[in-house]
Structures are given as C-alpha cells and as structure tokens.
Amino acid sequence: MATVDQHHQQTRILVQAAAAACEDKKGVDTRILELDPIDSGLSDFFLITSATNDRQCMAIADEIEHRLKKEFGVFPNSVEGRRQGEWILLDYVDFVVHVFLEERRAFYDIERLRKSARPLTPAELDAELKADLAKKTLATRKKATAKTAAPAKPATKAAKKAAVKAPAKKAPAKKSPAKKAPAKAPAKKVATKRAASIKPAAKKAAKKAPAKTPRSKTPAAKKS
C-alpha cells in the first residue's frame, strides 16, 4: 500500500498533468493552490484556470478529463456546470479543477477566500517534482551502494547445522618433492664396493691357476 507521502506525490503528478492540459488549450492565468490540511477537508489542491468564452471553457474541461483518463486511468468523481459553461468544476476528490470564464473567476475570487493555501504556478510545481525525483534517485543510489559495501550477514542456524553435519572435505596432501640423490657417493662406500667386487674375482682366478711346485733347496747332483 502507498504511504501518505507517496499518495500526496501521486496527486501532485495528476495536478501537473491537468495544468498541462489547461496550458495546451490556452487557459489564462492557470494557478495551483496547495491547501492547508486543516482547512482543506478532503482535497489537497485546487487547480484554477480561466477561459475567454464558454466553448473554450468546455474544451479545457474536456481536455483535462480525457488526458487523466488516457494517461492515468483516473475519472472525476463528479462534474458540475458543464451545461452552462461559465464555471465547470471537476472533482477528483484529492484535487478539484475550477475552469472559469474570466468575469466569473473575478467575481467568486477563490484565491482570496483560500488565504491559507500556498499558491503555485505550473512551472513551480514542475520544478518541485523534478527536485523530488532527483532526491529519490540519489537516495536509491546510496542504498544500493550501502548494500554492496555492507558486511556479509552471519550464517543462519539452519546453515550452521548443515555445516556441522556435513563432513569437511580433506584437502589433497601435497606431494613432497623427491629428494635428489647426491651426485657423488662418499669415498669410503665406493672403496668398499670396489673391494667387494675384487674379492670374488680373485677367488675365481686362484681356482683356475695350477699350483706351482716349490724349488728344492737341495744342491744339484754332481756331474760324473
């Protein structure tokens, strides 16, 4: 549902459209009265314009009714004075349109009777609506910026329970880099390896070689 401020803003937009219709049909001295809430009763605005003859008066009233119906789907609650064409009143509840012949307007002088009302021209109302729109746009942008910059909301109870139930996935263990073998083995180990390889070779050679007879130490036989 629309708030009071939003409803009032919508009424201002309708009044703006009705004032534009008056200007298009050459209404004279178009004025807007923003009524005092205490003194206004049910209506918030009076829109007052003048015509030079009864035909123009009816043409202005018809244009206002047609435009608000076409653009906003809004109909007047009641219409009075259309037959005479001297003072046509269109009652839209939240605002009332008065289309006068010039002499009738001067005679009734509604502006003087509503001294507590704030008078506005259509141009002044347009400027106020544009300023309000700029403020709303700026406020919307600030909210959007604040949302993006806001810290993340804490997890809900359901999310916390789900996190407790779900087993945590273990991260794959990182493979440790293979240790490079030293370029050169220690000297002692190399020597032992060589000695071990030499011994069996010596044993094989000893088996194959014939045993040498030792020379006798006895003196050689004397020649006869």
C-alpha positions as CSV (number, residue, x, y, z in Angstrom):
1,M,0.0,0.0,0.0
2,A,1.1,3.5,-0.8
3,T,2.2,5.7,2.2
4,V,0.7,9.2,2.8
5,D,3.7,10.8,1.2
6,Q,3.5,8.6,-1.9
7,H,-0.2,9.3,-2.2
8,H,0.4,13.0,-2.0
9,Q,3.1,12.8,-4.6
10,Q,0.8,10.9,-7.0
11,T,-1.8,13.6,-6.5
12,R,0.8,16.3,-7.4
13,I,1.6,14.4,-10.6
14,L,-2.1,14.3,-11.6
15,V,-2.4,18.1,-10.9
16,Q,0.7,18.7,-13.0
17,A,-1.0,16.8,-15.9
18,A,-4.2,18.7,-15.5
19,A,-2.3,22.0,-15.5
20,A,-0.5,21.0,-18.7
21,A,-3.9,20.3,-20.4
22,C,-5.0,23.8,-19.4
23,E,-1.9,25.3,-20.9
24,D,-2.4,23.3,-24.1
25,K,-6.0,24.7,-24.5
26,K,-4.8,28.2,-23.9
27,G,-6.1,28.6,-20.4
28,V,-5.5,32.0,-18.9
29,D,-3.6,32.6,-15.6
30,T,-3.6,29.0,-14.5
31,R,-2.9,28.7,-10.8
32,I,-2.5,25.9,-8.3
33,L,-3.4,26.2,-4.6
34,E,-1.9,23.7,-2.2
35,L,-4.5,23.7,0.5
36,D,-3.8,23.7,4.2
37,P,-4.6,20.2,5.6
38,I,-6.6,21.7,8.4
39,D,-8.7,23.9,6.1
40,S,-8.9,21.8,3.0
41,G,-11.2,19.0,4.2
42,L,-10.8,16.1,1.7
43,S,-9.0,17.9,-1.1
44,D,-5.3,18.7,-1.2
45,F,-5.2,21.0,-4.3
46,F,-7.3,23.5,-6.2
47,L,-6.4,24.0,-9.9
48,I,-7.9,27.2,-11.2
49,T,-7.8,28.5,-14.8
50,S,-9.8,31.0,-17.0
51,A,-11.3,30.9,-20.5
52,T,-12.4,33.8,-22.7
53,N,-15.7,32.1,-23.7
54,D,-17.9,29.2,-22.8
55,R,-16.7,27.0,-25.7
56,Q,-13.1,27.3,-24.6
57,C,-14.2,26.7,-21.0
58,M,-15.8,23.4,-22.1
59,A,-12.8,22.5,-24.3
60,I,-10.4,22.9,-21.3
61,A,-12.6,20.7,-19.1
62,D,-12.9,18.0,-21.8
63,E,-9.1,18.0,-22.4
64,I,-8.4,17.6,-18.6
65,E,-10.9,14.7,-18.3
66,H,-9.6,13.0,-21.4
67,R,-5.9,13.3,-20.5
68,L,-6.2,12.0,-17.0
69,K,-8.4,9.1,-18.2
70,K,-6.0,8.2,-21.0
71,E,-2.6,8.6,-19.2
72,F,-3.6,7.5,-15.6
73,G,-6.9,5.8,-15.8
74,V,-8.4,8.4,-13.4
75,F,-12.0,9.6,-13.7
76,P,-13.6,12.6,-11.9
77,N,-15.9,11.7,-9.0
78,S,-18.3,14.4,-10.2
79,V,-18.6,17.1,-12.9
80,E,-20.7,20.3,-12.4
81,G,-21.5,23.3,-14.6
82,R,-20.8,21.8,-18.0
83,R,-24.1,22.8,-19.5
84,Q,-23.8,26.5,-18.7
85,G,-20.0,26.6,-19.4
86,E,-19.4,29.5,-17.0
87,W,-17.8,27.6,-14.1
88,I,-17.1,23.9,-14.7
89,L,-16.0,22.0,-11.6
90,L,-14.2,18.6,-11.9
91,D,-13.9,16.9,-8.6
92,Y,-11.2,14.3,-8.4
93,V,-11.5,14.1,-4.6
94,D,-7.8,14.7,-3.8
95,F,-7.9,17.8,-6.0
96,V,-10.6,19.9,-7.6
97,V,-10.3,21.7,-11.0
98,H,-12.1,25.0,-11.5
99,V,-12.5,26.3,-15.1
100,F,-14.0,29.8,-15.1
101,L,-15.0,32.4,-17.5
102,E,-12.8,35.4,-16.7
103,E,-15.6,37.5,-15.3
104,R,-16.9,34.7,-13.1
105,R,-13.5,34.0,-11.7
106,A,-13.1,37.6,-10.7
107,F,-16.5,37.6,-9.1
108,Y,-16.0,34.5,-6.9
109,D,-12.3,35.1,-6.3
110,I,-11.4,31.7,-4.8
111,E,-7.8,32.6,-4.4
112,R,-8.7,35.3,-1.9
113,L,-11.0,33.0,0.0
114,R,-8.2,30.4,0.5
115,K,-5.7,32.7,2.1
116,S,-4.0,29.8,4.0
117,A,-3.3,27.9,0.7
118,R,0.2,28.0,-0.9
119,P,-0.1,29.4,-4.4
120,L,2.0,27.8,-7.2
121,T,2.3,28.2,-10.9
122,P,2.6,25.1,-13.2
123,A,6.3,25.9,-13.7
124,E,6.9,26.0,-10.0
125,L,5.1,22.7,-9.5
126,D,7.2,21.1,-12.3
127,A,10.4,22.3,-10.6
128,E,9.4,20.8,-7.3
129,L,8.5,17.5,-8.8
130,K,11.9,17.3,-10.6
131,A,13.7,18.1,-7.4
132,D,11.8,15.4,-5.5
133,L,12.6,12.9,-8.3
134,A,16.3,13.8,-8.1
135,K,16.3,13.3,-4.3
136,K,14.7,9.9,-4.6
137,T,17.2,8.8,-7.3
138,L,20.1,9.9,-5.1
139,A,18.6,8.1,-2.1
140,T,18.1,4.9,-4.1
141,R,21.7,5.0,-5.3
142,K,23.0,5.5,-1.8
143,K,21.0,2.5,-0.6
144,A,22.4,0.4,-3.4
145,T,25.9,1.4,-2.6
146,A,25.4,0.7,1.1
147,K,24.1,-2.8,0.3
148,T,27.1,-3.7,-1.8
149,A,29.5,-2.3,0.9
150,A,27.7,-3.9,3.8
151,P,29.5,-6.9,5.6
152,A,28.2,-10.4,5.0
153,K,25.3,-11.4,7.2
154,P,26.1,-14.1,9.8
155,A,25.0,-17.6,8.9
156,T,21.6,-18.7,10.0
157,K,21.0,-21.5,12.5
158,A,20.0,-23.9,9.7
159,A,23.1,-23.1,7.7
160,K,25.3,-23.7,10.8
161,K,23.7,-27.1,11.5
162,A,24.2,-28.1,7.9
163,A,27.8,-27.1,8.1
164,V,28.3,-29.2,11.3
165,K,26.6,-32.3,9.8
166,A,28.5,-32.2,6.5
167,P,31.9,-33.8,6.8
168,A,34.7,-31.4,6.0
169,K,36.5,-32.4,2.8
170,K,40.1,-33.0,3.3
171,A,42.4,-31.1,1.1
172,P,44.6,-33.4,-1.1
173,A,48.0,-33.9,0.5
174,K,50.7,-32.1,-1.3
175,K,53.4,-34.4,-2.7
176,S,56.7,-33.6,-1.2
177,P,59.3,-33.1,-3.9
178,A,61.6,-36.1,-4.4
179,K,65.0,-35.8,-2.8
180,K,67.8,-35.7,-5.3
181,A,70.5,-38.3,-4.7
182,P,73.9,-36.8,-4.0
183,A,76.0,-36.5,-7.1
184,K,79.0,-38.4,-5.7
185,A,78.9,-41.2,-3.1
186,P,81.2,-40.9,-0.2
187,A,84.8,-42.2,-0.9
188,K,84.6,-45.0,1.8
189,K,81.4,-46.5,0.3
190,V,83.0,-46.5,-3.2
191,A,86.1,-48.2,-1.9
192,T,84.2,-51.0,-0.1
193,K,82.1,-51.6,-3.2
194,R,85.2,-52.0,-5.3
195,A,86.9,-54.3,-2.7
196,A,83.8,-56.4,-2.6
197,S,83.8,-56.8,-6.4
198,I,87.5,-57.6,-6.5
199,K,87.5,-60.4,-3.9
200,P,85.2,-62.9,-5.7
201,A,87.2,-62.3,-8.9
202,A,90.5,-63.1,-7.1
203,K,89.0,-66.3,-5.7
204,K,87.9,-67.5,-9.2
205,A,91.4,-66.8,-10.6
206,A,93.0,-68.7,-7.8
207,K,90.9,-71.8,-8.5
208,K,91.8,-71.8,-12.2
209,A,95.6,-71.3,-11.9
210,P,97.8,-74.6,-11.3
211,A,99.7,-74.8,-8.1
212,K,103.4,-74.1,-8.5
213,T,105.8,-76.7,-7.1
214,P,108.3,-75.1,-4.8
215,R,112.0,-75.4,-5.8
216,S,114.1,-77.9,-3.7
217,K,116.7,-76.4,-1.6
218,T,119.0,-79.4,-2.1
219,P,122.1,-78.9,-4.1
220,A,122.0,-80.1,-7.7
221,A,123.5,-83.6,-8.4
222,K,127.2,-83.6,-9.2
223,K,128.1,-84.3,-12.7
224,S,130.1,-87.6,-13.1
